[in-house]
């Protein structure tokens, strides 16, 4: 089920009613847990089985760390092998088996038997990071393991954020799960603007822009101008699509009485690569910072390596892993390394950390450069292959025929049209209070547009594939 389907609407209304009728926390958690597993296993029941077995394993391993501290490293290693092994098998087997078969074929060795299509369960990357953060924090002594199996399973599998985050830590979500909850009207008043914006950005903006973006990226050899227009379109599409999911996830959680993490903070206003990752997919960025970047940097400092290496290696490794986490493909790997190199270069030029422009002109220049670099990154991210992108950039004309030029101009005009509501919303947020009449009128217009664009089906959210 996806949030924009009629099946989900019926499902949510039933769960919502049963949940608040239950009143007692224990029953509320059981209802939410059962609903989460029904939601996750709706199409493929084995998804729910995999989630349940891996959750049960980590629940027991965390308790084992607390009981036998002398064996905590071994227990942590078992958990890492379990979680990363499952993730690697389902997410990367196809990629590495295809690469291996191609390499062996070049040597004259046939290994077609290795080409078995392994289906990636939606949300696996997200709930794996949740469990890894939990078990690592327990092993560090930063968190006491819970003995509430239902609560822990709900923390891992909470359906509003199961498929694409936010990746909330146990320290934030578990105490809320283990606290009593009673209905408050403020839950509705804080949720409905997120619901409106989530559905509006998904149905009206992301799903519409997706149509002409896909058409260009499915062409064998689009012109450079068309590629530029489509990439700007994808830059809008992925922002609208991913923030829409986050808005809906936060709103649904709020309707159940939970406060979940903000995942975006106007990322396209970033002035540096580090600033971008502090604003984009914030819960993933902080996870990578706390469990990859900082531990690696501390290890390199202890090894007394040259300053240049201790500065360069952590961002390169961290962003490489970020790219690999996003998907099993060379485009994602290069996309991650691209940002790693940018972070290192900005640091070398003195634009890292808390750097701020000295004046408005410097700020405008820094934003123009950074936004251009973001758009280039999404060309890598969206391309069907590195070979396709290289061929288009190296061999194709930039403008092409008059038809191609007109098509590119029309595409840019459509992008501007569908981006305009986001600019208006940003301006309203800066100018007016949340309860102003202007916000109300905006939401009314968004609902009318949503109803006009609504159809019987909506594509999956982009981040479901990661």
N, C-alpha and C positions, 0 to 999 in steps of 0.2 A: 504494500500500500504506500502511496505517496500522499503528501498533505493536501494536494489539490484534487484528489479523486473523490467521487461521491461515496465510495466504499469507506474511505477514511472518515468522512463527515458522520456517517451513521455509526461507525465504530467509536469515534470520539464522544459523540453525544451519549451513547450507552455507558461507556467507561466513566465519563464525567458524572453522570447521574448516580451510578452505583458507588463511585468513590466518595462523594459528599454525603450520600445517605448512610454510608458505613460509620462515619463519625470517629470511630476508634482508630488510632494510628496503625495498630497491627493489621487490622482488616484493610485499611486503606493501602498499606504497602503490599499486601498480598494481591489485592485487586489490580494495583498498578503493575506488579511483577507479572501476573498472569496476562494482563493486557499487552505488556511489552513483548512477551514471548509469542503471543498470538499475532501481534503486529509484525514481528520479525520473521516468523515462520509462515506467514500468510500464503506466499507463493511456493517457497521451498522450505518445508519443515526441518530439513537437515541443518539449515542455518541456525535455527533455535537450539538444536541438539548440540552443535559445535559450540555455540555460545555458552550453553549450560555446563557442558563438561569442562571447558577451559576455565570458567568462572569458579566452579567447584574446586578445581585443582589449585588455583591461586588462593582461594579462601583457606584451604588446608595448609598450603606452603607458607602463607603469612603467619598463621598460628604456630607453625613449626619453627619459624625464625624466632618468635617471641619465647617459645619454650626451651629451645636449644640454641642459645646465643653462640655457643662455641662452634656450631655447624651452620651459622647464618650465611656464610659465603657460599657453601655448597648448596644450600637451599635456594639462595638467590640465583645461583648459576642454573639450577634445575628450572626455575621459573623463566629465566631469560631464554634458555634453550627451548622450553615448551612454547612460549609466546612467539619468539622470533622464528622458531621452526614452523609453526602453523602459518605465520604470516608469509614466510619465504615460500613455503610449499604452494599456497593458494594464489599468492600475488605474483611471484617471480618465476614459477616453474616454466610457464609457457615461454616467457622471454628468454630465459637462459637455455632452455632446451632447443629453441629455434636457432639461437646463436651458435650453440654447440654443433647442431646438425649441419648448419651452413659451413662451419669451419671444417668439420670432418669431411663434408662433401668436396670441399676444395682439395683435400688430401686424397680423394678417391675412395673414401670410406662411407658406406651407406649406414645410416643409423636412424631410419625413419620410425623405428619402433619407439623412439623417445618422444615423438610428437603426439602426446596425449593432451587433449584440451581440458585444462583444469578451470572450473568455474569459480570466480572470486566472489565470496559472500559479501554483500553490501555492508559497509560499516566496519568490516574487520580491522582496517587500519586504525579506526578511531577508538574502538573499545579495547584494542590491544595496547594502545598508548595509555589509556586510563588504567588498565591493570598493571602495566609496567611501572607507572608513576607510583601506584599504591605499594607494590612490593618493594620498590627501591626505597621509598620513604620509610617503610617498616624496617628494612634492613639497616638503614642509617640511624634508626632510633628517633626519627622526626615524627613518627606516627605510631600510635598503638593499634595493633590489628583488631578489627571488630570481631566479635563472636556472634553477631547477628547475621546469619546466612541470608535471610530474606532481604535484609537491608543492604548487604554487600552486593547481592545479585541485582537488586534494583539500581544501585549506584552504577554498576557496569552496564546494565541493559535498559536503562530508562528510555522509553521509546521516543520521546520528543527529540533527543539528541543522539540516538543510537546510530543512525545512518550517516550523519555528517557533522557531528559535534553540536555545540562547543565541547572541547575536551576538558571538562571540569575535573578538578582534583578531588580526592576523597575529603581533604580538609574543608572544602567548600560545600560539597553536596551531602556527604554522609551525616553530618550533624542535623541537617534539615530533614533528611529521611528518618532520623531517629528521634525527631521532635514531634509533639502533638500539633495537629493542624486543624483549624476550623475556618469555615468560609468567611471571607471578608470582601466587601464590595470593592475595596481597592485592588483586589486581584483582577477584577474585570476591567476597571478603569485604566490600569497600567498595561493590560494585555491587548485591548482592542486596537490602539494605534499600531502596535506591532503586527497584529493580524492583518489589518488593512494594508499596511505597507508591504508586508510579506507577500500577500496574494497579488497585490498590484504589480510589484516588481517582477514577480515570476510570470504571471499570466500576460500582462500587458507589455512589459519591456523585454525580459529575457527570452521568452518563447517566441516573440515576434522577431526580434533582432537575430535570433538563432537561424531563422529561415534563410536570410540572405548571406549570413556568415558562412553557413554550411555550403551554400551553392558555390561560393568562390573557392573555398578550401577543398571542394570536391572536384574542381576543374583540374585538368591535367597540367596546363601551363597558363595560369592567369597572368595578366600584365602586372608590373610592379605597382602601378597606381591602384588597380583592383585589389591587390594584396594589401596595400596600405589601408584602403578603405575597409576591407573586411577585418583587418587586424584591429583597427579602431573600434569596429563593431563588436569584435570579440572582447575587447577590453571593457566595453560597456556591458556586454552580455554576462561575462563571468562575475563582474561586480554585482549586477542586479540579481543574478541567479543565486550566488552564494550568500549574499546578505539577506536575500529573501528567505532562504532556508533558516538562517540564524534567527531572523526576526520571528518566524513562525515557531521555531523550536523554543525560543525564550518565552513567547506568548503562551504556548501550550503548557509549558512548565509553570508559568505564573498562574494559570487557571487552576493548577493543582496545588498552589501555595508555595512553589519553589522559586528561588531567585538564582538564575544561572548567569554565566559569564558573558560579558560583551565580547564580541569577536572581531569587530571592525570599528575603526575610528577614522573615517574619511581618508582612506589609504592613498588616494590619487592626489592628495595635497602634500604628500611627502617631499622632502627636499634632499634626502640622502637615502641610499639603500637600507641603512640601519633604521632610519626613520620609517621607511616603507614597511619593514617587517615588524616594527613596533605598532603598526596600525592595521596590517593585513593578517587575517587568520591568527589573531593574537594568542589564542590558547595553544595553537601548535608552536608558534614562535617562542612562547615562554617555556613550553615543554622542552624544545630543542636547546634553549638557552640553559635551563637548569640541569638537564640530564646528559647533554652532549658537550656544549660549548664550554661551560665553566669547569666541569671535571677534566676535560681534555686540556684546557689552558693551565689548570693547576698542575696537572701531571707534567706538562712541558716545562713549566717554571721550576718544578722540583728537579727536573733533569738538567737544568742549567744550560739549555739550548740557547743559541744566539737570539737576540731580541726579535730580529726579523722573522724567524721561524715561529716563535711563540705568538707573534701577532698575526701571521698569515695562515698557519695551519688550522687553528680552531674554526675561523669562519669558512674556510674552504671545505673542511670535512663536514661541518654542520650543514652547510647549504647543499653539499653533495648528497647527504642523507635526506635532506628535505626534498630534493628532486626525486630521489629514489623512492621515498615514501609516497610521493604523489602518483607514481605509476611505473610500471615495468616497461621502459622504453628509452631509447637513447635521447629522444627529445626532452624527456623529463630530467634525465641525468645532466644533459648539457644546460638545460634551463637552471637547474640548481647550481651548477658550477659557475654559470654566467653571473648569478647574484653573488656567489662567493668571491669571484674575482673583482666585481664592482665594490664590494665592501672593503676588500684589501686595498684597492686603488684609491678609494675615497679616504681611507685612513692614511695612506702614504702622502696624499695631497693635503692632509690636515683638515679634512672635512668629516671625520668620524665622530663618534660619541655624541656629545652635547653641542656640537657646532651649530651656530646660528648666524644667518646673514647679517652683515653690518648695516644694510639699508634696504629700501624697497626694491631698488633696481637689482641688487644682488639676490634678493629673495625671488624676484620674478625670473631671473636668469637660472638660479638653482632649480626652481620648479620646472622650467621649460626643459632643462637638460634631464632631470630625473623622470619627468613624465615621458619623454622620448625614449629613455632607457626602459621604462616599464612597458611601453608599447612594443618595443623590439623583443623584450622577454616573452611577451604573449604570442608573438609570431612564432617563436621557437616552440612554446608550449602547445599551441594549437595545430601546428603543422603535422600532417600525416606521417612524415618522416624527415630526417635531416637531408636526405638526398633530394626529396621533392623541394624543400626550401632552398637548398643550394642551387638547384637547377633553375628555379624561378628567378632567383636573384642574379645568377651568373649569365643566363642565356636569354631570358625573356625581355622584351622591350618594356620600358616604363609606362608609356602612354598607350601605344598600340593604335588600333583603328578608332574612328570616330565613335562607333558603337560602344567600344570598350571605355572610352573617355566619358560618354554620357552615362553608361552604367555605373562607373565609379562616382560621378558627381551625384547621381540619384541615390546611391548607397550612402554617401556622406551626408546628404540632406536628410535621409531617413534616420541615420544615427543621431544627427543633431536634434531631430524632432523627438525621438524617444529618450534622449538624454536630458532634454529640457525639464521634465518633471522633477528629476533628481536635483538639478540646479535650483529650481524653485523651492523645493523642500529644504535644501541646505540654507537658502536665503531666509526662509520663514523661521527656521530653527534659530538662526542668529539674531533675527529682528524681533520676533514676537514670542510671547510666553506660550507654553504648551496648550493652555486653555483658551487661547484667543480665538476670535471668530474666523480669522484667516486660516488657522489650522483646521478648524471644523469644515470650512468650505473646501479646503484642499482634500480632506478625507472623503467628503461627499462626492467630489469630482472623481476621485480615485475609485470609489465603489461603482459609480456609473460607468466609467471606462472599463472596469473589470468585468462587469456584467455584459458589456458590449463585446468584449473579446473572449468571453468564456465559451469553451466548447466542451465536447464530451471527453476529451482526453488531453493530457498535458505531458510533455516529455519529462523523464526523470531529471532531478537536479544534477548538475554537472559533477558535483563532488561525490555522488553515489558511486562513481566508477573508481574512486580512490580509496 
